[in-house]
Amino acid sequence: MKKIVGVLALAVLLASCGEKKEEKKDGFEMNRTKTEKKAEETNAEVPVDMDNEGIGPFKGISFPEDIDTELAAKGEAKYNGVCTACHMPNQRLIGPALSGVYERRNASWVMNMISNPTQMIKEDPIAKALLKEYNNAIMLDSNLSDEDTRAIAEYLRTL
């Protein structure tokens, strides 16, 4: 009798170790694998256009060769209070990394984006492309003065 029970137990054990069958369940199913199409959409390139000054009051802005360290320090303080929730110098967060921004955009465009993001997102092609690249995360208008905007722009030169 013990041999029969032992054989049956062994048979059950071997049967349970067989091929795993997946049951198809009705309802919601989530697949976390990336598709080629999704990867292509997220790699859409934002154009580099050094002639685009953006939409807003700043036109024909050019910086002096030397950085104004006092103005940059004021800009850093304002940047740390207003911008760091979404922007880091060398890391993408909700918004783009800002190190080297003047290699991609001219000073007028940057200052217009800082001071006038709502209109820029509506009308400027580069701002629209950035909005799409960053999952429609809208840059909020911080109501910065022209002086604060210029200070932040000077600080960005130091990154």
Secondary structure as a PSIPRED ss2 file (coil, helix, strand):
# PSIPRED VFORMAT (PSIPRED V4.0)

   1 M C   1.000  0.000  0.000
   2 K H   0.000  1.000  0.000
   3 K H   0.000  1.000  0.000
   4 I H   0.000  1.000  0.000
   5 V H   0.000  1.000  0.000
   6 G H   0.000  1.000  0.000
   7 V H   0.000  1.000  0.000
   8 L H   0.000  1.000  0.000
   9 A H   0.000  1.000  0.000
  10 L H   0.000  1.000  0.000
  11 A H   0.000  1.000  0.000
  12 V H   0.000  1.000  0.000
  13 L H   0.000  1.000  0.000
  14 L H   0.000  1.000  0.000
  15 A H   0.000  1.000  0.000
  16 S H   0.000  1.000  0.000
  17 C C   1.000  0.000  0.000
  18 G C   1.000  0.000  0.000
  19 E C   1.000  0.000  0.000
  20 K C   1.000  0.000  0.000
  21 K C   1.000  0.000  0.000
  22 E C   1.000  0.000  0.000
  23 E C   1.000  0.000  0.000
  24 K C   1.000  0.000  0.000
  25 K C   1.000  0.000  0.000
  26 D C   1.000  0.000  0.000
  27 G C   1.000  0.000  0.000
  28 F C   1.000  0.000  0.000
  29 E C   1.000  0.000  0.000
  30 M C   1.000  0.000  0.000
  31 N C   1.000  0.000  0.000
  32 R C   1.000  0.000  0.000
  33 T C   1.000  0.000  0.000
  34 K C   1.000  0.000  0.000
  35 T C   1.000  0.000  0.000
  36 E H   0.000  1.000  0.000
  37 K H   0.000  1.000  0.000
  38 K H   0.000  1.000  0.000
  39 A H   0.000  1.000  0.000
  40 E H   0.000  1.000  0.000
  41 E H   0.000  1.000  0.000
  42 T H   0.000  1.000  0.000
  43 N C   1.000  0.000  0.000
  44 A C   1.000  0.000  0.000
  45 E C   1.000  0.000  0.000
  46 V C   1.000  0.000  0.000
  47 P C   1.000  0.000  0.000
  48 V C   1.000  0.000  0.000
  49 D C   1.000  0.000  0.000
  50 M C   1.000  0.000  0.000
  51 D C   1.000  0.000  0.000
  52 N C   1.000  0.000  0.000
  53 E C   1.000  0.000  0.000
  54 G C   1.000  0.000  0.000
  55 I C   1.000  0.000  0.000
  56 G C   1.000  0.000  0.000
  57 P C   1.000  0.000  0.000
  58 F C   1.000  0.000  0.000
  59 K C   1.000  0.000  0.000
  60 G C   1.000  0.000  0.000
  61 I C   1.000  0.000  0.000
  62 S C   1.000  0.000  0.000
  63 F C   1.000  0.000  0.000
  64 P C   1.000  0.000  0.000
  65 E C   1.000  0.000  0.000
  66 D C   1.000  0.000  0.000
  67 I C   1.000  0.000  0.000
  68 D C   1.000  0.000  0.000
  69 T H   0.000  1.000  0.000
  70 E H   0.000  1.000  0.000
  71 L H   0.000  1.000  0.000
  72 A H   0.000  1.000  0.000
  73 A H   0.000  1.000  0.000
  74 K H   0.000  1.000  0.000
  75 G H   0.000  1.000  0.000
  76 E H   0.000  1.000  0.000
  77 A H   0.000  1.000  0.000
  78 K H   0.000  1.000  0.000
  79 Y H   0.000  1.000  0.000
  80 N H   0.000  1.000  0.000
  81 G H   0.000  1.000  0.000
  82 V H   0.000  1.000  0.000
  83 C C   1.000  0.000  0.000
  84 T C   1.000  0.000  0.000
  85 A C   1.000  0.000  0.000
  86 C C   1.000  0.000  0.000
  87 H C   1.000  0.000  0.000
  88 M C   1.000  0.000  0.000
  89 P C   1.000  0.000  0.000
  90 N C   1.000  0.000  0.000
  91 Q C   1.000  0.000  0.000
  92 R C   1.000  0.000  0.000
  93 L C   1.000  0.000  0.000
  94 I C   1.000  0.000  0.000
  95 G C   1.000  0.000  0.000
  96 P C   1.000  0.000  0.000
  97 A C   1.000  0.000  0.000
  98 L C   1.000  0.000  0.000
  99 S C   1.000  0.000  0.000
 100 G C   1.000  0.000  0.000
 101 V H   0.000  1.000  0.000
 102 Y H   0.000  1.000  0.000
 103 E H   0.000  1.000  0.000
 104 R C   1.000  0.000  0.000
 105 R C   1.000  0.000  0.000
 106 N C   1.000  0.000  0.000
 107 A H   0.000  1.000  0.000
 108 S H   0.000  1.000  0.000
 109 W H   0.000  1.000  0.000
 110 V H   0.000  1.000  0.000
 111 M H   0.000  1.000  0.000
 112 N H   0.000  1.000  0.000
 113 M H   0.000  1.000  0.000
 114 I H   0.000  1.000  0.000
 115 S H   0.000  1.000  0.000
 116 N C   1.000  0.000  0.000
 117 P H   0.000  1.000  0.000
 118 T H   0.000  1.000  0.000
 119 Q H   0.000  1.000  0.000
 120 M H   0.000  1.000  0.000
 121 I H   0.000  1.000  0.000
 122 K H   0.000  1.000  0.000
 123 E H   0.000  1.000  0.000
 124 D C   1.000  0.000  0.000
 125 P H   0.000  1.000  0.000
 126 I H   0.000  1.000  0.000
 127 A H   0.000  1.000  0.000
 128 K H   0.000  1.000  0.000
 129 A H   0.000  1.000  0.000
 130 L H   0.000  1.000  0.000
 131 L H   0.000  1.000  0.000
 132 K H   0.000  1.000  0.000
 133 E H   0.000  1.000  0.000
 134 Y C   1.000  0.000  0.000
 135 N C   1.000  0.000  0.000
 136 N C   1.000  0.000  0.000
 137 A C   1.000  0.000  0.000
 138 I C   1.000  0.000  0.000
 139 M C   1.000  0.000  0.000
 140 L C   1.000  0.000  0.000
 141 D C   1.000  0.000  0.000
 142 S C   1.000  0.000  0.000
 143 N C   1.000  0.000  0.000
 144 L C   1.000  0.000  0.000
 145 S C   1.000  0.000  0.000
 146 D H   0.000  1.000  0.000
 147 E H   0.000  1.000  0.000
 148 D H   0.000  1.000  0.000
 149 T H   0.000  1.000  0.000
 150 R H   0.000  1.000  0.000
 151 A H   0.000  1.000  0.000
 152 I H   0.000  1.000  0.000
 153 A H   0.000  1.000  0.000
 154 E H   0.000  1.000  0.000
 155 Y H   0.000  1.000  0.000
 156 L H   0.000  1.000  0.000
 157 R C   1.000  0.000  0.000
 158 T C   1.000  0.000  0.000
 159 L C   1.000  0.000  0.000
